[in-house]
Amino acid sequence: MPYEYDDQNIFAKILRGEIPCDKVLETEHSLAFNDINPQAPDHVLVIPKGAYVCFDHFADAASDAEIVDFNRAIGEVCRILGVKPGEGGGGYRLIANAGDNGVAEVPHLHVHVVGGRWLGRMLQPPG
Ligand code: 5GP
């Protein structure tokens, strides 16, 4: 079943400028902004400007230019945050939730870049 994109989701509204965001980076195909409810000292969301529901949708349907831009934008956000382990930063975690099991709240692809503190083990037990 093909993905149906809901253009009323909150990140679509941010992209259209209908809702403000605390912008960290903007590139030709991507936008990065601080999460409104940060889970760590650093918590940035990186989204493509295109209408993609989740990561596999993007991987299947986006152009090479969009995919390169998005990945470079994530790397640039890591540089801006100063979390790159190779440059003396403390490290970070990337999270891309999708669907019900992934507990995705917003149906527009977003990668969480989380850091600034020790993040614990990758997955917590259900509860
Ligand atoms: P998900 O659970 O879909 O992976 O994550 C959605 C994220 O979007 C959450 O971390 C939530 O705090 C963030 N979020 C929801 N609404 C807004 C908003 O209006 N502005 C910003 N900056 N973040 C939002």
Backbone and ligand atoms as CSV (ligand in chain L), in Angstrom:
chain,resi,resn,atom,element,x,y,z
A,1,MET,N,N,0.851,-1.192,0.000
A,1,MET,CA,C,0.000,0.000,0.000
A,1,MET,C,C,0.893,1.251,0.000
A,2,PRO,N,N,0.697,2.167,-0.933
A,2,PRO,CA,C,1.539,3.371,-0.945
A,2,PRO,C,C,1.242,4.265,0.250
A,3,TYR,N,N,2.234,5.057,0.619
A,3,TYR,CA,C,2.031,5.983,1.726
A,3,TYR,C,C,1.131,7.137,1.295
A,4,GLU,N,N,0.261,7.538,2.207
A,4,GLU,CA,C,-0.536,8.751,2.000
A,4,GLU,C,C,-0.039,9.788,2.992
A,5,TYR,N,N,0.414,10.912,2.487
A,5,TYR,CA,C,0.995,11.959,3.323
A,5,TYR,C,C,-0.090,12.925,3.785
A,6,ASP,N,N,-0.159,13.149,5.081
A,6,ASP,CA,C,-1.124,14.088,5.660
A,6,ASP,C,C,-0.479,15.469,5.753
A,7,ASP,N,N,-0.873,16.378,4.868
A,7,ASP,CA,C,-0.204,17.683,4.844
A,7,ASP,C,C,-0.664,18.617,5.970
A,8,GLN,N,N,-1.487,18.097,6.886
A,8,GLN,CA,C,-1.871,18.887,8.060
A,8,GLN,C,C,-1.026,18.526,9.286
A,9,ASN,N,N,-0.027,17.644,9.120
A,9,ASN,CA,C,0.804,17.312,10.280
A,9,ASN,C,C,1.643,18.522,10.695
A,10,ILE,N,N,2.090,18.494,11.930
A,10,ILE,CA,C,2.710,19.679,12.538
A,10,ILE,C,C,4.000,20.098,11.815
A,11,PHE,N,N,4.752,19.129,11.303
A,11,PHE,CA,C,6.006,19.507,10.638
A,11,PHE,C,C,5.731,20.083,9.247
A,12,ALA,N,N,4.658,19.649,8.600
A,12,ALA,CA,C,4.267,20.283,7.328
A,12,ALA,C,C,3.914,21.741,7.581
A,13,LYS,N,N,3.257,22.006,8.708
A,13,LYS,CA,C,2.899,23.393,9.041
A,13,LYS,C,C,4.144,24.216,9.342
A,14,ILE,N,N,5.128,23.606,10.008
A,14,ILE,CA,C,6.392,24.308,10.251
A,14,ILE,C,C,7.074,24.617,8.923
A,15,LEU,N,N,7.094,23.652,8.012
A,15,LEU,CA,C,7.744,23.874,6.712
A,15,LEU,C,C,7.046,24.986,5.924
A,16,ARG,N,N,5.733,25.113,6.068
A,16,ARG,CA,C,4.999,26.158,5.351
A,16,ARG,C,C,5.069,27.502,6.081
A,17,GLY,N,N,5.703,27.521,7.257
A,17,GLY,CA,C,5.821,28.758,8.015
A,17,GLY,C,C,4.565,29.116,8.781
A,18,GLU,N,N,3.646,28.169,8.918
A,18,GLU,CA,C,2.394,28.438,9.633
A,18,GLU,C,C,2.589,28.351,11.151
A,19,ILE,N,N,3.638,27.610,11.554
A,19,ILE,CA,C,3.988,27.448,12.968
A,19,ILE,C,C,5.477,27.744,13.080
A,20,PRO,N,N,5.908,28.498,14.097
A,20,PRO,CA,C,7.336,28.812,14.213
A,20,PRO,C,C,8.145,27.612,14.703
A,21,CYS,N,N,9.438,27.689,14.466
A,21,CYS,CA,C,10.350,26.696,15.036
A,21,CYS,C,C,11.642,27.399,15.397
A,22,ASP,N,N,12.393,26.770,16.271
A,22,ASP,CA,C,13.701,27.283,16.690
A,22,ASP,C,C,14.745,26.643,15.773
A,23,LYS,N,N,14.992,27.304,14.647
A,23,LYS,CA,C,15.780,26.704,13.566
A,23,LYS,C,C,17.254,26.554,13.946
A,24,VAL,N,N,17.802,25.399,13.624
A,24,VAL,CA,C,19.223,25.119,13.836
A,24,VAL,C,C,19.971,25.159,12.509
A,25,LEU,N,N,19.326,24.690,11.448
A,25,LEU,CA,C,19.982,24.601,10.141
A,25,LEU,C,C,18.908,24.494,9.059
A,26,GLU,N,N,19.142,25.155,7.937
A,26,GLU,CA,C,18.283,24.948,6.776
A,26,GLU,C,C,19.172,24.763,5.558
A,27,THR,N,N,18.846,23.737,4.765
A,27,THR,CA,C,19.564,23.483,3.523
A,27,THR,C,C,18.536,23.450,2.391
A,28,GLU,N,N,18.981,23.153,1.195
A,28,GLU,CA,C,18.057,23.146,0.054
A,28,GLU,C,C,16.892,22.181,0.290
A,29,HIS,N,N,17.181,21.006,0.845
A,29,HIS,CA,C,16.143,19.973,0.951
A,29,HIS,C,C,15.790,19.589,2.381
A,30,SER,N,N,16.392,20.229,3.364
A,30,SER,CA,C,16.209,19.780,4.745
A,30,SER,C,C,16.086,20.958,5.705
A,31,LEU,N,N,15.468,20.693,6.844
A,31,LEU,CA,C,15.335,21.691,7.908
A,31,LEU,C,C,15.615,21.001,9.235
A,32,ALA,N,N,16.347,21.688,10.118
A,32,ALA,CA,C,16.620,21.158,11.452
A,32,ALA,C,C,16.221,22.210,12.477
A,33,PHE,N,N,15.555,21.753,13.548
A,33,PHE,CA,C,15.090,22.680,14.586
A,33,PHE,C,C,15.061,21.951,15.921
A,34,ASN,N,N,15.092,22.743,16.986
A,34,ASN,CA,C,15.086,22.150,18.330
A,34,ASN,C,C,13.729,21.533,18.638
A,35,ASP,N,N,13.762,20.347,19.270
A,35,ASP,CA,C,12.526,19.694,19.700
A,35,ASP,C,C,11.848,20.557,20.765
A,36,ILE,N,N,10.534,20.656,20.677
A,36,ILE,CA,C,9.789,21.509,21.619
A,36,ILE,C,C,9.779,20.901,23.025
A,37,ASN,N,N,10.027,19.608,23.112
A,37,ASN,CA,C,10.010,18.898,24.405
A,37,ASN,C,C,11.280,18.060,24.518
A,38,PRO,N,N,12.422,18.747,24.712
A,38,PRO,CA,C,13.710,18.046,24.622
A,38,PRO,C,C,13.875,16.968,25.686
A,39,GLN,N,N,14.436,15.842,25.261
A,39,GLN,CA,C,14.672,14.713,26.163
A,39,GLN,C,C,16.102,14.689,26.678
A,40,ALA,N,N,16.896,15.638,26.243
A,40,ALA,CA,C,18.304,15.721,26.637
A,40,ALA,C,C,18.757,17.154,26.353
A,41,PRO,N,N,19.926,17.560,26.872
A,41,PRO,CA,C,20.389,18.935,26.625
A,41,PRO,C,C,20.439,19.282,25.140
A,42,ASP,N,N,20.819,18.338,24.307
A,42,ASP,CA,C,20.751,18.521,22.852
A,42,ASP,C,C,19.660,17.615,22.304
A,43,HIS,N,N,18.689,18.209,21.624
A,43,HIS,CA,C,17.627,17.405,21.005
A,43,HIS,C,C,17.100,18.182,19.796
A,44,VAL,N,N,17.630,17.814,18.651
A,44,VAL,CA,C,17.292,18.496,17.394
A,44,VAL,C,C,16.572,17.511,16.482
A,45,LEU,N,N,15.556,18.002,15.779
A,45,LEU,CA,C,14.850,17.210,14.777
A,45,LEU,C,C,15.307,17.648,13.403
A,46,VAL,N,N,15.674,16.682,12.570
A,46,VAL,CA,C,16.063,16.973,11.189
A,46,VAL,C,C,15.001,16.369,10.287
A,47,ILE,N,N,14.434,17.196,9.402
A,47,ILE,CA,C,13.364,16.709,8.527
A,47,ILE,C,C,13.686,17.063,7.076
A,48,PRO,N,N,13.249,16.215,6.154
A,48,PRO,CA,C,13.338,16.604,4.746
A,48,PRO,C,C,12.212,17.585,4.436
A,49,LYS,N,N,12.425,18.444,3.452
A,49,LYS,CA,C,11.357,19.369,3.059
A,49,LYS,C,C,10.287,18.667,2.236
A,50,GLY,N,N,10.634,17.553,1.651
A,50,GLY,CA,C,9.679,16.793,0.847
A,50,GLY,C,C,8.670,16.066,1.720
A,51,ALA,N,N,7.585,15.630,1.087
A,51,ALA,CA,C,6.454,15.020,1.786
A,51,ALA,C,C,6.666,13.522,1.958
A,52,TYR,N,N,7.462,13.160,2.970
A,52,TYR,CA,C,7.760,11.749,3.242
A,52,TYR,C,C,7.292,11.392,4.651
A,53,VAL,N,N,6.577,10.298,4.753
A,53,VAL,CA,C,5.941,9.911,6.013
A,53,VAL,C,C,6.963,9.397,7.017
A,54,CYS,N,N,7.907,8.598,6.550
A,54,CYS,CA,C,8.854,7.945,7.462
A,54,CYS,C,C,10.097,7.546,6.675
A,55,PHE,N,N,11.037,6.928,7.361
A,55,PHE,CA,C,12.346,6.720,6.752
A,55,PHE,C,C,12.284,5.817,5.523
A,56,ASP,N,N,11.549,4.709,5.603
A,56,ASP,CA,C,11.537,3.800,4.442
A,56,ASP,C,C,10.849,4.442,3.247
A,57,HIS,N,N,9.843,5.283,3.503
A,57,HIS,CA,C,9.202,6.036,2.419
A,57,HIS,C,C,10.237,6.922,1.733
A,58,PHE,N,N,10.999,7.644,2.548
A,58,PHE,CA,C,12.040,8.536,2.025
A,58,PHE,C,C,13.100,7.749,1.256
A,59,ALA,N,N,13.552,6.644,1.843
A,59,ALA,CA,C,14.607,5.848,1.198
A,59,ALA,C,C,14.153,5.323,-0.156
A,60,ASP,N,N,12.868,4.988,-0.270
A,60,ASP,CA,C,12.344,4.444,-1.524
A,60,ASP,C,C,12.037,5.530,-2.557
A,61,ALA,N,N,11.540,6.678,-2.101
A,61,ALA,CA,C,10.936,7.638,-3.034
A,61,ALA,C,C,11.729,8.926,-3.239
A,62,ALA,N,N,12.619,9.272,-2.337
A,62,ALA,CA,C,13.337,10.548,-2.460
A,62,ALA,C,C,14.391,10.466,-3.557
A,63,SER,N,N,14.738,11.629,-4.084
A,63,SER,CA,C,15.815,11.699,-5.073
A,63,SER,C,C,17.170,11.531,-4.388
A,64,ASP,N,N,18.165,11.201,-5.193
A,64,ASP,CA,C,19.521,11.102,-4.638
A,64,ASP,C,C,19.930,12.427,-3.996
A,65,ALA,N,N,19.567,13.525,-4.619
A,65,ALA,CA,C,19.949,14.842,-4.083
A,65,ALA,C,C,19.320,15.069,-2.711
A,66,GLU,N,N,18.065,14.678,-2.558
A,66,GLU,CA,C,17.407,14.842,-1.252
A,66,GLU,C,C,18.067,13.957,-0.198
A,67,ILE,N,N,18.394,12.730,-0.578
A,67,ILE,CA,C,18.985,11.789,0.377
A,67,ILE,C,C,20.368,12.257,0.810
A,68,VAL,N,N,21.153,12.720,-0.127
A,68,VAL,CA,C,22.486,13.230,0.218
A,68,VAL,C,C,22.353,14.461,1.110
A,69,ASP,N,N,21.475,15.372,0.727
A,69,ASP,CA,C,21.282,16.607,1.494
A,69,ASP,C,C,20.855,16.290,2.929
A,70,PHE,N,N,19.922,15.359,3.077
A,70,PHE,CA,C,19.397,15.022,4.406
A,70,PHE,C,C,20.501,14.439,5.289
A,71,ASN,N,N,21.262,13.517,4.733
A,71,ASN,CA,C,22.335,12.903,5.527
A,71,ASN,C,C,23.419,13.911,5.877
A,72,ARG,N,N,23.750,14.759,4.927
A,72,ARG,CA,C,24.742,15.807,5.215
A,72,ARG,C,C,24.207,16.773,6.273
A,73,ALA,N,N,22.923,17.057,6.219
A,73,ALA,CA,C,22.331,17.967,7.210
A,73,ALA,C,C,22.442,17.374,8.610
A,74,ILE,N,N,22.205,16.077,8.737
A,74,ILE,CA,C,22.346,15.430,10.055
A,74,ILE,C,C,23.789,15.559,10.540
A,75,GLY,N,N,24.734,15.308,9.653
A,75,GLY,CA,C,26.146,15.453,10.035
A,75,GLY,C,C,26.476,16.884,10.434
A,76,GLU,N,N,25.918,17.830,9.715
A,76,GLU,CA,C,26.177,19.240,10.034
A,76,GLU,C,C,25.563,19.619,11.384
A,77,VAL,N,N,24.388,19.092,11.675
A,77,VAL,CA,C,23.776,19.341,12.989
A,77,VAL,C,C,24.676,18.790,14.092
A,78,CYS,N,N,25.232,17.601,13.890
A,78,CYS,CA,C,26.165,17.044,14.886
A,78,CYS,C,C,27.357,17.972,15.088
A,79,ARG,N,N,27.829,18.568,13.993
A,79,ARG,CA,C,28.952,19.511,14.110
A,79,ARG,C,C,28.528,20.751,14.881
A,80,ILE,N,N,27.353,21.287,14.535
A,80,ILE,CA,C,26.857,22.497,15.208
A,80,ILE,C,C,26.684,22.255,16.710
A,81,LEU,N,N,26.178,21.070,17.062
A,81,LEU,CA,C,25.943,20.757,18.473
A,81,LEU,C,C,27.243,20.456,19.221
A,82,GLY,N,N,28.304,20.164,18.481
A,82,GLY,CA,C,29.577,19.831,19.114
A,82,GLY,C,C,29.596,18.449,19.732
A,83,VAL,N,N,28.820,17.524,19.150
A,83,VAL,CA,C,28.712,16.184,19.742
A,83,VAL,C,C,29.512,15.125,18.990
A,84,LYS,N,N,30.213,15.515,17.940
A,84,LYS,CA,C,30.931,14.520,17.129
A,84,LYS,C,C,32.066,13.897,17.934
A,85,PRO,N,N,32.012,12.575,18.166
A,85,PRO,CA,C,33.076,11.938,18.973
A,85,PRO,C,C,34.448,12.123,18.352
A,86,GLY,N,N,34.512,12.174,17.024
A,86,GLY,CA,C,35.801,12.307,16.350
A,86,GLY,C,C,36.410,13.685,16.491
A,87,GLU,N,N,35.627,14.609,17.016
A,87,GLU,CA,C,36.130,15.974,17.200
A,87,GLU,C,C,36.028,16.402,18.669
A,88,GLY,N,N,36.098,15.404,19.564
A,88,GLY,CA,C,36.120,15.715,20.991
A,88,GLY,C,C,34.751,15.837,21.639
A,89,GLY,N,N,33.687,15.639,20.854
A,89,GLY,CA,C,32.337,15.716,21.417
A,89,GLY,C,C,31.985,14.450,22.192
A,90,GLY,N,N,30.897,14.519,22.921
A,90,GLY,CA,C,30.509,13.416,23.789
A,90,GLY,C,C,29.689,12.341,23.127
A,91,GLY,N,N,29.370,12.506,21.847
A,91,GLY,CA,C,28.575,11.504,21.153
A,91,GLY,C,C,27.097,11.854,21.155
A,92,TYR,N,N,26.322,11.023,20.512
A,92,TYR,CA,C,24.908,11.331,20.304
A,92,TYR,C,C,24.188,10.055,19.896
A,93,ARG,N,N,22.873,10.155,19.764
A,93,ARG,CA,C,22.060,9.049,19.243
A,93,ARG,C,C,21.111,9.606,18.194
A,94,LEU,N,N,20.967,8.860,17.084
A,94,LEU,CA,C,19.969,9.183,16.063
A,94,LEU,C,C,18.792,8.242,16.245
A,95,ILE,N,N,17.584,8.797,16.202
A,95,ILE,CA,C,16.357,8.000,16.340
A,95,ILE,C,C,15.393,8.413,15.238
A,96,ALA,N,N,14.855,7.419,14.539
A,96,ALA,CA,C,13.821,7.697,13.536
A,96,ALA,C,C,12.665,6.732,13.796
A,97,ASN,N,N,11.641,7.198,14.473
A,97,ASN,CA,C,10.487,6.364,14.784
A,97,ASN,C,C,9.574,6.262,13.571
A,98,ALA,N,N,8.900,5.116,13.426
A,98,ALA,CA,C,7.960,4.934,12.313
A,98,ALA,C,C,6.834,4.006,12.744
A,99,GLY,N,N,5.616,4.397,12.397
A,99,GLY,CA,C,4.466,3.524,12.589
A,99,GLY,C,C,4.116,3.278,14.049
A,100,ASP,N,N,3.244,2.293,14.246
A,100,ASP,CA,C,2.715,2.031,15.586
A,100,ASP,C,C,3.780,1.466,16.521
A,101,ASN,N,N,4.509,0.444,16.063
A,101,ASN,CA,C,5.516,-0.155,16.941
A,101,ASN,C,C,6.650,0.809,17.240
A,102,GLY,N,N,6.951,1.687,16.274
A,102,GLY,CA,C,7.995,2.688,16.502
A,102,GLY,C,C,7.510,3.870,17.318
A,103,VAL,N,N,6.208,3.917,17.565
A,103,VAL,CA,C,5.583,4.989,18.349
A,103,VAL,C,C,5.917,6.364,17.770
A,104,ALA,N,N,5.612,6.505,16.480
A,104,ALA,CA,C,5.811,7.789,15.812
A,104,ALA,C,C,4.604,8.679,16.068
A,105,GLU,N,N,4.881,9.882,16.518
A,105,GLU,CA,C,3.816,10.844,16.824
A,105,GLU,C,C,3.475,11.690,15.590
A,106,VAL,N,N,4.488,12.092,14.862
A,106,VAL,CA,C,4.279,13.010,13.734
A,106,VAL,C,C,4.579,12.268,12.427
A,107,PRO,N,N,3.607,12.206,11.496
A,107,PRO,CA,C,3.793,11.428,10.265
A,107,PRO,C,C,4.504,12.193,9.156
A,108,HIS,N,N,5.634,12.780,9.518
A,108,HIS,CA,C,6.567,13.379,8.548
A,108,HIS,C,C,7.950,12.945,9.016
A,109,LEU,N,N,8.729,12.340,8.114
A,109,LEU,CA,C,10.041,11.824,8.524
A,109,LEU,C,C,10.825,12.843,9.338
A,110,HIS,N,N,11.318,12.395,10.473
A,110,HIS,CA,C,12.213,13.225,11.274
A,110,HIS,C,C,13.212,12.314,11.956
A,111,VAL,N,N,14.452,12.756,11.970
A,111,VAL,CA,C,15.493,12.069,12.726
A,111,VAL,C,C,15.797,12.922,13.955
A,112,HIS,N,N,15.668,12.295,15.111
A,112,HIS,CA,C,16.046,12.964,16.353
A,112,HIS,C,C,17.571,12.860,16.488
A,113,VAL,N,N,18.225,13.965,16.741
A,113,VAL,CA,C,19.643,13.961,17.116
A,113,VAL,C,C,19.684,14.339,18.600
A,114,VAL,N,N,20.041,13.360,19.419
A,114,VAL,CA,C,19.956,13.543,20.874
A,114,VAL,C,C,21.348,13.396,21.475
A,115,GLY,N,N,21.704,14.295,22.375
A,115,GLY,CA,C,23.015,14.210,23.016
A,115,GLY,C,C,23.111,15.188,24.169
A,116,GLY,N,N,24.331,15.400,24.612
A,116,GLY,CA,C,24.555,16.344,25.706
A,116,GLY,C,C,24.553,15.701,27.077
A,117,ARG,N,N,24.202,14.420,27.126
A,117,ARG,CA,C,24.298,13.658,28.387
A,117,ARG,C,C,24.409,12.190,28.024
A,118,TRP,N,N,24.794,11.352,29.038
A,118,TRP,CA,C,24.822,9.912,28.818
A,118,TRP,C,C,23.397,9.438,28.594
A,119,LEU,N,N,23.165,8.653,27.553
A,119,LEU,CA,C,21.804,8.327,27.132
A,119,LEU,C,C,21.328,6.951,27.575
A,120,GLY,N,N,22.155,6.205,28.251
A,120,GLY,CA,C,21.724,4.894,28.707
A,120,GLY,C,C,21.669,3.892,27.576
A,121,ARG,N,N,21.119,2.714,27.886
A,121,ARG,CA,C,21.058,1.658,26.878
A,121,ARG,C,C,20.094,2.049,25.772
A,122,MET,N,N,20.241,1.396,24.620
A,122,MET,CA,C,19.514,1.819,23.435
A,122,MET,C,C,18.005,1.710,23.600
A,123,LEU,N,N,17.508,0.569,24.097
A,123,LEU,CA,C,16.073,0.376,24.243
A,123,LEU,C,C,15.733,0.070,25.697
A,124,GLN,N,N,14.654,0.662,26.169
A,124,GLN,CA,C,14.139,0.369,27.495
A,124,GLN,C,C,13.124,-0.762,27.378
A,125,PRO,N,N,12.967,-1.573,28.426
A,125,PRO,CA,C,11.927,-2.588,28.388
A,125,PRO,C,C,10.553,-1.940,28.303
A,126,PRO,N,N,9.555,-2.629,27.686
A,126,PRO,CA,C,8.219,-2.052,27.607
A,126,PRO,C,C,7.670,-1.755,28.991
A,127,GLY,N,N,6.873,-0.742,29.091
A,127,GLY,CA,C,6.281,-0.431,30.387
A,127,GLY,C,C,5.614,0.906,30.388
L,1,5GP,P1,P,8.093,11.126,17.307
L,1,5GP,O1,O,7.493,10.568,18.538
L,1,5GP,O2,O,7.092,11.296,16.188
L,1,5GP,O3,O,9.340,10.407,16.857
L,1,5GP,O4,O,8.625,12.558,17.707
L,1,5GP,C1,C,7.928,13.742,17.476
L,1,5GP,C2,C,8.695,14.843,18.174
L,1,5GP,O5,O,8.183,16.077,17.724
L,1,5GP,C3,C,8.551,14.838,19.700
L,1,5GP,O6,O,9.847,14.713,20.278
L,1,5GP,C4,C,7.888,16.181,20.024
L,1,5GP,O7,O,8.383,16.761,21.189
L,1,5GP,C5,C,8.213,17.002,18.792
L,1,5GP,N1,N,7.230,18.013,18.472
L,1,5GP,C6,C,5.874,17.871,18.429
L,1,5GP,N2,N,5.296,19.025,18.077
L,1,5GP,C7,C,6.288,19.923,17.901
L,1,5GP,C8,C,6.299,21.308,17.531
L,1,5GP,O8,O,5.292,21.958,17.298
L,1,5GP,N3,N,7.533,21.895,17.448
L,1,5GP,C9,C,8.695,21.215,17.703
L,1,5GP,N4,N,9.832,21.884,17.585
L,1,5GP,N5,N,8.708,19.902,18.041
L,1,5GP,C10,C,7.517,19.291,18.147
